[in-house]
Amino acid sequence: MVELPRAPVYRIMKRAGAERVSEEAVDAMIEYLEEVIEDLTLKAIKAAEKAGRKTVRRDDVEFIVDILKG
Amino acid sequence: MVELPRAPVYRIMKRAGAERVSEEAVDAMIEYLEEVIEDLTLKAIKAAEKAGRKTVRRDDVEFIVDILKG
């Protein structure tokens, strides 16, 4: 079971240029996105802890995204 | 403006172990997820076209995710 809603993910995929997108393709995308959220959150928690905080803030998420994008 | 809803993203971030997460951190996460959807969709469209299809299917998305994960 995926947790993110299908409709907005489908809309973004269509807007990106996909002529047709199967329902299962949307589910596969969501499964990957949920993995990305978990992975990025674990890293953002470490960034917050390194700064002596327990609250994950925008700058923690952006810091990790910048590193991952290289 | 972000398109994905905040509540499920927040829930997944909390479940990943974040003690506290700012609203802005959730927005930063969503902004990144929307970039990921676009980028992955563009690549999945190419995978579908390579297979002579106009429909993006689960296997196209999974093929690209596998490649990106190395």
Backbone of each chain as nested JSON, in Angstrom:
{
  "chains": [
    {"id": "A", "residues": [
      {"number": 1, "name": "MET", "atoms": {"N": [0.839, -1.214, 0.0], "CA": [0.0, 0.0, 0.0], "C": [0.87, 1.259, 0.0]}},
      {"number": 2, "name": "VAL", "atoms": {"N": [0.557, 2.132, -0.902], "CA": [1.28, 3.404, -0.931], "C": [0.477, 4.444, -0.142]}},
      {"number": 3, "name": "GLU", "atoms": {"N": [1.181, 5.44, 0.377], "CA": [0.548, 6.432, 1.251], "C": [0.296, 7.758, 0.539]}},
      {"number": 4, "name": "LEU", "atoms": {"N": [1.198, 8.117, -0.363], "CA": [0.994, 9.37, -1.111], "C": [-0.166, 9.184, -2.088]}},
      {"number": 5, "name": "PRO", "atoms": {"N": [-0.952, 10.224, -2.312], "CA": [-2.102, 10.101, -3.214], "C": [-1.658, 10.046, -4.675]}},
      {"number": 6, "name": "ARG", "atoms": {"N": [-2.382, 9.248, -5.462], "CA": [-1.997, 9.038, -6.857], "C": [-2.251, 10.254, -7.747]}},
      {"number": 7, "name": "ALA", "atoms": {"N": [-3.362, 10.971, -7.5], "CA": [-3.777, 12.013, -8.454], "C": [-2.713, 13.088, -8.706]}},
      {"number": 8, "name": "PRO", "atoms": {"N": [-2.13, 13.693, -7.654], "CA": [-1.138, 14.735, -7.95], "C": [0.127, 14.176, -8.603]}},
      {"number": 9, "name": "VAL", "atoms": {"N": [0.509, 12.946, -8.238], "CA": [1.699, 12.342, -8.848], "C": [1.438, 12.114, -10.339]}},
      {"number": 10, "name": "TYR", "atoms": {"N": [0.251, 11.602, -10.633], "CA": [-0.141, 11.394, -12.036], "C": [-0.113, 12.71, -12.815]}},
      {"number": 11, "name": "ARG", "atoms": {"N": [-0.684, 13.764, -12.213], "CA": [-0.71, 15.079, -12.887], "C": [0.693, 15.578, -13.196]}},
      {"number": 12, "name": "ILE", "atoms": {"N": [1.6, 15.428, -12.246], "CA": [2.966, 15.915, -12.467], "C": [3.643, 15.087, -13.563]}},
      {"number": 13, "name": "MET", "atoms": {"N": [3.373, 13.786, -13.59], "CA": [3.952, 12.929, -14.634], "C": [3.415, 13.323, -16.01]}},
      {"number": 14, "name": "LYS", "atoms": {"N": [2.122, 13.608, -16.084], "CA": [1.533, 14.029, -17.358], "C": [2.139, 15.374, -17.79]}},
      {"number": 15, "name": "ARG", "atoms": {"N": [2.255, 16.283, -16.835], "CA": [2.785, 17.607, -17.139], "C": [4.248, 17.529, -17.598]}},
      {"number": 16, "name": "ALA", "atoms": {"N": [4.965, 16.521, -17.101], "CA": [6.356, 16.334, -17.505], "C": [6.457, 15.852, -18.952]}},
      {"number": 17, "name": "GLY", "atoms": {"N": [5.31, 15.448, -19.53], "CA": [5.326, 15.097, -20.948], "C": [4.891, 13.688, -21.286]}},
      {"number": 18, "name": "ALA", "atoms": {"N": [4.486, 12.912, -20.294], "CA": [4.065, 11.537, -20.579], "C": [2.71, 11.543, -21.287]}},
      {"number": 19, "name": "GLU", "atoms": {"N": [2.658, 10.86, -22.438], "CA": [1.4, 10.832, -23.189], "C": [0.359, 9.993, -22.453]}},
      {"number": 20, "name": "ARG", "atoms": {"N": [0.785, 8.808, -22.043], "CA": [-0.065, 7.929, -21.234], "C": [0.772, 7.349, -20.096]}},
      {"number": 21, "name": "VAL", "atoms": {"N": [0.138, 7.179, -18.954], "CA": [0.83, 6.638, -17.781], "C": [-0.078, 5.587, -17.169]}},
      {"number": 22, "name": "SER", "atoms": {"N": [0.423, 4.368, -17.002], "CA": [-0.413, 3.328, -16.396], "C": [-0.543, 3.58, -14.889]}},
      {"number": 23, "name": "GLU", "atoms": {"N": [-1.618, 3.059, -14.315], "CA": [-1.806, 3.199, -12.861], "C": [-0.642, 2.586, -12.097]}},
      {"number": 24, "name": "GLU", "atoms": {"N": [-0.182, 1.451, -12.597], "CA": [0.93, 0.762, -11.94], "C": [2.215, 1.577, -12.009]}},
      {"number": 25, "name": "ALA", "atoms": {"N": [2.376, 2.366, -13.081], "CA": [3.564, 3.225, -13.189], "C": [3.517, 4.318, -12.122]}},
      {"number": 26, "name": "VAL", "atoms": {"N": [2.313, 4.816, -11.851], "CA": [2.158, 5.825, -10.796], "C": [2.495, 5.196, -9.444]}},
      {"number": 27, "name": "ASP", "atoms": {"N": [2.018, 3.987, -9.224], "CA": [2.339, 3.299, -7.96], "C": [3.841, 3.068, -7.806]}},
      {"number": 28, "name": "ALA", "atoms": {"N": [4.503, 2.677, -8.889], "CA": [5.95, 2.458, -8.824], "C": [6.649, 3.777, -8.482]}},
      {"number": 29, "name": "MET", "atoms": {"N": [6.177, 4.86, -9.064], "CA": [6.75, 6.179, -8.759], "C": [6.568, 6.498, -7.283]}},
      {"number": 30, "name": "ILE", "atoms": {"N": [5.364, 6.26, -6.767], "CA": [5.085, 6.58, -5.363], "C": [5.946, 5.729, -4.43]}},
      {"number": 31, "name": "GLU", "atoms": {"N": [6.099, 4.443, -4.763], "CA": [6.942, 3.576, -3.93], "C": [8.36, 4.151, -3.846]}},
      {"number": 32, "name": "TYR", "atoms": {"N": [8.858, 4.619, -4.99], "CA": [10.202, 5.204, -4.999], "C": [10.233, 6.51, -4.192]}},
      {"number": 33, "name": "LEU", "atoms": {"N": [9.224, 7.348, -4.348], "CA": [9.179, 8.624, -3.613], "C": [9.168, 8.39, -2.106]}},
      {"number": 34, "name": "GLU", "atoms": {"N": [8.446, 7.361, -1.68], "CA": [8.382, 7.089, -0.237], "C": [9.749, 6.638, 0.29]}},
      {"number": 35, "name": "GLU", "atoms": {"N": [10.482, 5.881, -0.535], "CA": [11.865, 5.528, -0.176], "C": [12.737, 6.773, -0.077]}},
      {"number": 36, "name": "VAL", "atoms": {"N": [12.541, 7.688, -1.035], "CA": [13.339, 8.92, -1.06], "C": [13.062, 9.742, 0.2]}},
      {"number": 37, "name": "ILE", "atoms": {"N": [11.795, 9.84, 0.598], "CA": [11.451, 10.607, 1.803], "C": [12.165, 10.003, 3.023]}},
      {"number": 38, "name": "GLU", "atoms": {"N": [12.094, 8.679, 3.14], "CA": [12.714, 8.021, 4.302], "C": [14.224, 8.243, 4.329]}},
      {"number": 39, "name": "ASP", "atoms": {"N": [14.849, 8.034, 3.195], "CA": [16.302, 8.156, 3.106], "C": [16.745, 9.588, 3.393]}},
      {"number": 40, "name": "LEU", "atoms": {"N": [16.068, 10.533, 2.755], "CA": [16.446, 11.935, 2.924], "C": [16.164, 12.404, 4.355]}},
      {"number": 41, "name": "THR", "atoms": {"N": [15.087, 11.915, 4.951], "CA": [14.773, 12.31, 6.328], "C": [15.842, 11.81, 7.292]}},
      {"number": 42, "name": "LEU", "atoms": {"N": [16.272, 10.555, 7.126], "CA": [17.322, 10.026, 8.01], "C": [18.568, 10.898, 7.947]}},
      {"number": 43, "name": "LYS", "atoms": {"N": [18.902, 11.356, 6.732], "CA": [20.093, 12.2, 6.569], "C": [19.85, 13.608, 7.131]}},
      {"number": 44, "name": "ALA", "atoms": {"N": [18.651, 14.131, 6.946], "CA": [18.33, 15.472, 7.462], "C": [18.309, 15.476, 8.99]}},
      {"number": 45, "name": "ILE", "atoms": {"N": [17.879, 14.36, 9.594], "CA": [17.916, 14.243, 11.061], "C": [19.363, 14.358, 11.539]}},
      {"number": 46, "name": "LYS", "atoms": {"N": [20.277, 13.69, 10.828], "CA": [21.697, 13.772, 11.207], "C": [22.218, 15.192, 11.073]}},
      {"number": 47, "name": "ALA", "atoms": {"N": [21.796, 15.885, 10.026], "CA": [22.236, 17.273, 9.829], "C": [21.714, 18.156, 10.962]}},
      {"number": 48, "name": "ALA", "atoms": {"N": [20.471, 17.932, 11.378], "CA": [19.901, 18.706, 12.486], "C": [20.646, 18.393, 13.781]}},
      {"number": 49, "name": "GLU", "atoms": {"N": [20.912, 17.123, 14.026], "CA": [21.623, 16.727, 15.255], "C": [23.022, 17.324, 15.29]}},
      {"number": 50, "name": "LYS", "atoms": {"N": [23.661, 17.35, 14.14], "CA": [25.014, 17.921, 14.046], "C": [24.994, 19.398, 14.44]}},
      {"number": 51, "name": "ALA", "atoms": {"N": [23.849, 20.059, 14.199], "CA": [23.703, 21.475, 14.545], "C": [23.109, 21.637, 15.952]}},
      {"number": 52, "name": "GLY", "atoms": {"N": [22.98, 20.517, 16.68], "CA": [22.487, 20.594, 18.05], "C": [20.982, 20.794, 18.161]}},
      {"number": 53, "name": "ARG", "atoms": {"N": [20.253, 20.415, 17.112], "CA": [18.796, 20.59, 17.136], "C": [18.067, 19.261, 17.036]}},
      {"number": 54, "name": "LYS", "atoms": {"N": [16.829, 19.261, 17.559], "CA": [15.97, 18.085, 17.414], "C": [14.909, 18.312, 16.351]}},
      {"number": 55, "name": "THR", "atoms": {"N": [14.789, 19.552, 15.886], "CA": [13.805, 19.879, 14.856], "C": [14.485, 19.869, 13.492]}},
      {"number": 56, "name": "VAL", "atoms": {"N": [13.907, 19.093, 12.567], "CA": [14.398, 19.107, 11.186], "C": [13.809, 20.34, 10.509]}},
      {"number": 57, "name": "ARG", "atoms": {"N": [14.667, 21.18, 9.993], "CA": [14.238, 22.425, 9.355], "C": [14.495, 22.397, 7.851]}},
      {"number": 58, "name": "ARG", "atoms": {"N": [13.953, 23.404, 7.158], "CA": [14.159, 23.505, 5.71], "C": [15.646, 23.422, 5.357]}},
      {"number": 59, "name": "ASP", "atoms": {"N": [16.481, 24.141, 6.1], "CA": [17.911, 24.173, 5.722], "C": [18.559, 22.796, 5.848]}},
      {"number": 60, "name": "ASP", "atoms": {"N": [18.053, 21.948, 6.745], "CA": [18.607, 20.583, 6.854], "C": [18.274, 19.772, 5.6]}},
      {"number": 61, "name": "VAL", "atoms": {"N": [17.017, 19.881, 5.16], "CA": [16.599, 19.143, 3.961], "C": [17.368, 19.67, 2.743]}},
      {"number": 62, "name": "GLU", "atoms": {"N": [17.471, 21.001, 2.633], "CA": [18.159, 21.579, 1.471], "C": [19.653, 21.239, 1.476]}},
      {"number": 63, "name": "PHE", "atoms": {"N": [20.237, 21.191, 2.662], "CA": [21.652, 20.824, 2.794], "C": [21.89, 19.418, 2.216]}},
      {"number": 64, "name": "ILE", "atoms": {"N": [21.025, 18.485, 2.6], "CA": [21.181, 17.107, 2.116], "C": [20.897, 17.01, 0.61]}},
      {"number": 65, "name": "VAL", "atoms": {"N": [19.863, 17.707, 0.151], "CA": [19.551, 17.687, -1.288], "C": [20.748, 18.204, -2.08]}},
      {"number": 66, "name": "ASP", "atoms": {"N": [21.36, 19.292, -1.607], "CA": [22.533, 19.85, -2.301], "C": [23.662, 18.82, -2.368]}},
      {"number": 67, "name": "ILE", "atoms": {"N": [23.887, 18.128, -1.264], "CA": [24.962, 17.128, -1.243], "C": [24.641, 15.987, -2.209]}},
      {"number": 68, "name": "LEU", "atoms": {"N": [23.397, 15.526, -2.191], "CA": [23.03, 14.397, -3.053], "C": [23.099, 14.783, -4.526]}},
      {"number": 69, "name": "LYS", "atoms": {"N": [22.754, 16.041, -4.822], "CA": [22.825, 16.485, -6.217], "C": [24.275, 16.672, -6.66]}},
      {"number": 70, "name": "GLY", "atoms": {"N": [25.176, 16.721, -5.683], "CA": [26.598, 16.896, -5.993], "C": [26.847, 18.272, -6.57]}}
    ]},
    {"id": "B", "residues": [
      {"number": 1, "name": "MET", "atoms": {"N": [4.357, 27.305, -4.886], "CA": [3.283, 26.404, -4.451], "C": [3.635, 24.942, -4.748]}},
      {"number": 2, "name": "VAL", "atoms": {"N": [3.499, 24.144, -3.729], "CA": [3.726, 22.715, -3.92], "C": [2.388, 22.028, -4.201]}},
      {"number": 3, "name": "GLU", "atoms": {"N": [2.48, 20.895, -4.889], "CA": [1.262, 20.213, -5.336], "C": [0.943, 18.976, -4.495]}},
      {"number": 4, "name": "LEU", "atoms": {"N": [1.991, 18.296, -4.051], "CA": [1.761, 17.119, -3.21], "C": [1.265, 17.578, -1.834]}},
      {"number": 5, "name": "PRO", "atoms": {"N": [0.378, 16.811, -1.217], "CA": [-0.149, 17.213, 0.092], "C": [0.893, 17.025, 1.195]}},
      {"number": 6, "name": "ARG", "atoms": {"N": [0.846, 17.948, 2.166], "CA": [1.859, 17.932, 3.229], "C": [1.663, 16.783, 4.224]}},
      {"number": 7, "name": "ALA", "atoms": {"N": [0.403, 16.449, 4.547], "CA": [0.153, 15.518, 5.654], "C": [0.836, 14.151, 5.481]}},
      {"number": 8, "name": "PRO", "atoms": {"N": [0.684, 13.487, 4.335], "CA": [1.339, 12.172, 4.24], "C": [2.865, 12.272, 4.221]}},
      {"number": 9, "name": "VAL", "atoms": {"N": [3.39, 13.341, 3.649], "CA": [4.853, 13.512, 3.632], "C": [5.358, 13.707, 5.059]}},
      {"number": 10, "name": "TYR", "atoms": {"N": [4.64, 14.538, 5.809], "CA": [4.984, 14.756, 7.225], "C": [4.935, 13.425, 7.99]}},
      {"number": 11, "name": "ARG", "atoms": {"N": [3.875, 12.659, 7.78], "CA": [3.747, 11.373, 8.498], "C": [4.924, 10.446, 8.204]}},
      {"number": 12, "name": "ILE", "atoms": {"N": [5.309, 10.369, 6.936], "CA": [6.419, 9.476, 6.568], "C": [7.727, 9.975, 7.199]}},
      {"number": 13, "name": "MET", "atoms": {"N": [7.914, 11.3, 7.24], "CA": [9.127, 11.864, 7.862], "C": [9.152, 11.56, 9.364]}},
      {"number": 14, "name": "LYS", "atoms": {"N": [7.995, 11.667, 10.021], "CA": [7.933, 11.347, 11.448], "C": [8.22, 9.863, 11.672]}},
      {"number": 15, "name": "ARG", "atoms": {"N": [7.618, 9.037, 10.837], "CA": [7.808, 7.596, 10.977], "C": [9.271, 7.198, 10.743]}},
      {"number": 16, "name": "ALA", "atoms": {"N": [9.97, 7.982, 9.91], "CA": [11.387, 7.697, 9.648], "C": [12.249, 8.019, 10.862]}},
      {"number": 17, "name": "GLY", "atoms": {"N": [11.654, 8.718, 11.846], "CA": [12.39, 8.944, 13.086], "C": [12.598, 10.393, 13.478]}},
      {"number": 18, "name": "ALA", "atoms": {"N": [12.056, 11.316, 12.695], "CA": [12.233, 12.732, 13.04], "C": [11.386, 13.077, 14.264]}},
      {"number": 19, "name": "GLU", "atoms": {"N": [12.046, 13.667, 15.276], "CA": [11.324, 14.01, 16.505], "C": [10.381, 15.173, 16.231]}},
      {"number": 20, "name": "ARG", "atoms": {"N": [10.93, 16.216, 15.597], "CA": [10.11, 17.358, 15.185], "C": [10.499, 17.746, 13.765]}},
      {"number": 21, "name": "VAL", "atoms": {"N": [9.516, 18.172, 12.995], "CA": [9.756, 18.564, 11.606], "C": [9.036, 19.886, 11.375]}},
      {"number": 22, "name": "SER", "atoms": {"N": [9.75, 20.9, 10.915], "CA": [9.09, 22.182, 10.657], "C": [8.252, 22.1, 9.385]}},
      {"number": 23, "name": "GLU", "atoms": {"N": [7.233, 22.954, 9.311], "CA": [6.398, 22.993, 8.101], "C": [7.247, 23.269, 6.859]}},
      {"number": 24, "name": "GLU", "atoms": {"N": [8.196, 24.175, 7.023], "CA": [9.057, 24.541, 5.892], "C": [9.938, 23.37, 5.448]}},
      {"number": 25, "name": "ALA", "atoms": {"N": [10.297, 22.504, 6.401], "CA": [11.092, 21.318, 6.042], "C": [10.254, 20.374, 5.183]}},
      {"number": 26, "name": "VAL", "atoms": {"N": [8.961, 20.278, 5.505], "CA": [8.064, 19.442, 4.698], "C": [7.949, 20.034, 3.296]}},
      {"number": 27, "name": "ASP", "atoms": {"N": [7.818, 21.353, 3.216], "CA": [7.737, 21.996, 1.901], "C": [9.013, 21.767, 1.089]}},
      {"number": 28, "name": "ALA", "atoms": {"N": [10.16, 21.864, 1.75], "CA": [11.429, 21.64, 1.038], "C": [11.482, 20.203, 0.51]}},
      {"number": 29, "name": "MET", "atoms": {"N": [10.989, 19.271, 1.326], "CA": [10.947, 17.869, 0.896], "C": [10.049, 17.723, -0.327]}},
      {"number": 30, "name": "ILE", "atoms": {"N": [8.884, 18.348, -0.288], "CA": [7.938, 18.231, -1.394], "C": [8.514, 18.849, -2.672]}},
      {"number": 31, "name": "GLU", "atoms": {"N": [9.171, 19.99, -2.526], "CA": [9.786, 20.621, -3.71], "C": [10.774, 19.645, -4.362]}},
      {"number": 32, "name": "TYR", "atoms": {"N": [11.554, 18.978, -3.529], "CA": [12.513, 18.015, -4.067], "C": [11.794, 16.819, -4.702]}},
      {"number": 33, "name": "LEU", "atoms": {"N": [10.751, 16.324, -4.054], "CA": [10.014, 15.17, -4.6], "C": [9.415, 15.506, -5.965]}},
      {"number": 34, "name": "GLU", "atoms": {"N": [8.924, 16.723, -6.119], "CA": [8.323, 17.1, -7.399], "C": [9.387, 17.164, -8.51]}},
      {"number": 35, "name": "GLU", "atoms": {"N": [10.602, 17.582, -8.133], "CA": [11.719, 17.539, -9.091], "C": [12.04, 16.096, -9.47]}},
      {"number": 36, "name": "VAL", "atoms": {"N": [12.016, 15.224, -8.462], "CA": [12.323, 13.808, -8.698], "C": [11.287, 13.208, -9.655]}},
      {"number": 37, "name": "ILE", "atoms": {"N": [10.017, 13.523, -9.433], "CA": [8.965, 12.991, -10.32], "C": [9.212, 13.434, -11.761]}},
      {"number": 38, "name": "GLU", "atoms": {"N": [9.505, 14.714, -11.943], "CA": [9.725, 15.228, -13.298], "C": [10.913, 14.555, -13.974]}},
      {"number": 39, "name": "ASP", "atoms": {"N": [12.012, 14.515, -13.231], "CA": [13.238, 13.952, -13.794], "C": [13.057, 12.467, -14.136]}},
      {"number": 40, "name": "LEU", "atoms": {"N": [12.468, 11.724, -13.208], "CA": [12.293, 10.293, -13.414], "C": [11.277, 10.034, -14.545]}},
      {"number": 41, "name": "THR", "atoms": {"N": [10.269, 10.873, -14.636], "CA": [9.276, 10.69, -15.707], "C": [9.917, 10.909, -17.077]}},
      {"number": 42, "name": "LEU", "atoms": {"N": [10.738, 11.962, -17.2], "CA": [11.397, 12.208, -18.492], "C": [12.216, 10.993, -18.917]}},
      {"number": 43, "name": "LYS", "atoms": {"N": [12.88, 10.376, -17.949], "CA": [13.709, 9.201, -18.253], "C": [12.838, 7.983, -18.554]}},
      {"number": 44, "name": "ALA", "atoms": {"N": [11.741, 7.833, -17.824], "CA": [10.839, 6.694, -18.052], "C": [10.15, 6.812, -19.417]}},
      {"number": 45, "name": "ILE", "atoms": {"N": [9.869, 8.036, -19.84], "CA": [9.287, 8.24, -21.18], "C": [10.271, 7.73, -22.236]}},
      {"number": 46, "name": "LYS", "atoms": {"N": [11.541, 8.041, -22.048], "CA": [12.559, 7.561, -22.999], "C": [12.63, 6.039, -23.008]}},
      {"number": 47, "name": "ALA", "atoms": {"N": [12.509, 5.429, -21.824], "CA": [12.548, 3.963, -21.742], "C": [11.347, 3.36, -22.47]}},
      {"number": 48, "name": "ALA", "atoms": {"N": [10.185, 3.991, -22.33], "CA": [8.982, 3.509, -23.021], "C": [9.146, 3.666, -24.535]}},
      {"number": 49, "name": "GLU", "atoms": {"N": [9.661, 4.828, -24.944], "CA": [9.843, 5.071, -26.387], "C": [10.83, 4.072, -26.979]}},
      {"number": 50, "name": "LYS", "atoms": {"N": [11.867, 3.761, -26.219], "CA": [12.877, 2.81, -26.679], "C": [12.248, 1.442, -26.93]}},
      {"number": 51, "name": "ALA", "atoms": {"N": [11.176, 1.144, -26.167], "CA": [10.467, -0.128, -26.314], "C": [9.302, -0.007, -27.301]}},
      {"number": 52, "name": "GLY", "atoms": {"N": [9.206, 1.154, -27.974], "CA": [8.163, 1.335, -28.986], "C": [6.783, 1.605, -28.41]}},
      {"number": 53, "name": "ARG", "atoms": {"N": [6.727, 2.105, -27.178], "CA": [5.44, 2.376, -26.541], "C": [5.272, 3.848, -26.229]}},
      {"number": 54, "name": "LYS", "atoms": {"N": [4.0, 4.269, -26.161], "CA": [3.696, 5.643, -25.738], "C": [3.193, 5.677, -24.298]}},
      {"number": 55, "name": "THR", "atoms": {"N": [2.916, 4.491, -23.76], "CA": [2.444, 4.403, -22.37], "C": [3.62, 4.116, -21.447]}},
      {"number": 56, "name": "VAL", "atoms": {"N": [3.765, 4.955, -20.435], "CA": [4.775, 4.69, -19.412], "C": [4.205, 3.653, -18.455]}},
      {"number": 57, "name": "ARG", "atoms": {"N": [4.919, 2.55, -18.302], "CA": [4.454, 1.449, -17.457], "C": [5.337, 1.298, -16.223]}},
      {"number": 58, "name": "ARG", "atoms": {"N": [4.864, 0.446, -15.287], "CA": [5.653, 0.182, -14.076], "C": [7.09, -0.222, -14.41]}},
      {"number": 59, "name": "ASP", "atoms": {"N": [7.259, -1.079, -15.402], "CA": [8.615, -1.563, -15.679], "C": [9.529, -0.446, -16.18]}},
      {"number": 60, "name": "ASP", "atoms": {"N": [8.964, 0.577, -16.818], "CA": [9.795, 1.709, -17.257], "C": [10.305, 2.487, -16.046]}},
      {"number": 61, "name": "VAL", "atoms": {"N": [9.402, 2.725, -15.096], "CA": [9.798, 3.469, -13.894], "C": [10.825, 2.646, -13.104]}},
      {"number": 62, "name": "GLU", "atoms": {"N": [10.549, 1.357, -12.955], "CA": [11.466, 0.513, -12.177], "C": [12.83, 0.38, -12.858]}},
      {"number": 63, "name": "PHE", "atoms": {"N": [12.819, 0.34, -14.172], "CA": [14.081, 0.266, -14.943], "C": [14.951, 1.486, -14.632]}},
      {"number": 64, "name": "ILE", "atoms": {"N": [14.33, 2.667, -14.658], "CA": [15.092, 3.896, -14.393], "C": [15.542, 3.961, -12.929]}},
      {"number": 65, "name": "VAL", "atoms": {"N": [14.659, 3.58, -12.015], "CA": [15.04, 3.59, -10.585], "C": [16.234, 2.675, -10.371]}},
      {"number": 66, "name": "ASP", "atoms": {"N": [16.216, 1.492, -10.98], "CA": [17.345, 0.561, -10.842], "C": [18.635, 1.194, -11.35]}},
      {"number": 67, "name": "ILE", "atoms": {"N": [18.562, 1.865, -12.492], "CA": [19.759, 2.491, -13.053], "C": [20.26, 3.603, -12.114]}},
      {"number": 68, "name": "LEU", "atoms": {"N": [19.341, 4.424, -11.627], "CA": [19.733, 5.547, -10.766], "C": [20.338, 5.054, -9.449]}},
      {"number": 69, "name": "LYS", "atoms": {"N": [19.797, 3.928, -8.951], "CA": [20.333, 3.387, -7.702], "C": [21.695, 2.735, -7.915]}},
      {"number": 70, "name": "GLY", "atoms": {"N": [22.021, 2.483, -9.182], "CA": [23.321, 1.87, -9.478], "C": [23.369, 0.455, -8.982]}}
    ]}
  ]
}
